[in-house]
């Protein structure tokens, strides 16, 4: 007797924010390949269209087409309108992956008020906006899986990233609070805290800087977007049905206590 595939998401509907590049793009593409009907958002319409076209050209047999929404997650009304449109079209949202995020790094003495406000609006308020928008539908169905991307910076802090660290720490508090509110409705809310991941941002580092980072990571390498994606798939799968309110550090052991 063959065992069921816990990563077969056929029949599930997923919404991924910040799904046009980096971790979000891989999550969007992978969920579609695993059978989910995927909706994703971002602010760059041209890039979103390219990702949508790429995903739909490589769907599994019988797979549902992915759809891109040009949405700024810091806009409360835009998030509500997007979710309303998805629920009207697909009937439900089973998975929400809060991935959208920006950085505006600087030392506190040089940090502008707009740098603080923009990071809070996208990273933290965006998480609130999208979660609030989907939660009623999930409660009605008595099922939902919410995974929010925070960061090890939200756990440890980092010089020059007070705004980013505060927003990411806020996501942890928010996600854990939601976990307590909706656990009885078969809805889980978990957090993933990536460490240093190979993205466009880390690829511009010189070799000396990269080696310095590797020295503080026990596995002696930067993470990949697939490392983060795999952790997310686990938290969305039936294998994690009894896990909620947890922060899963995908950091190669960097923050081992």
Secondary structure, DSSP 8 states (H G I E B T S, - for coil): -----TT--TT-EEEEETTTSHHHHHHHHHHHHTT-EEEEEES-HHHHHHHHHHHHTT--TT----EEEE--TT-HHHHHHHHHHHHHHHS---EEEE---------GGG--HHHHHHHIIIIIIHHHHHHHHHHHHHHHHT-EEEEEEEETHHHH--TT-HHHHHHHHHHHHHHHHHHHHHGGGTEEEEEEEE-SB-SHHHHTS-HHHHHHHHHTSTTSS-B-HHHHHHHHHHHHSGGGTT--S-EEEESTTTT--
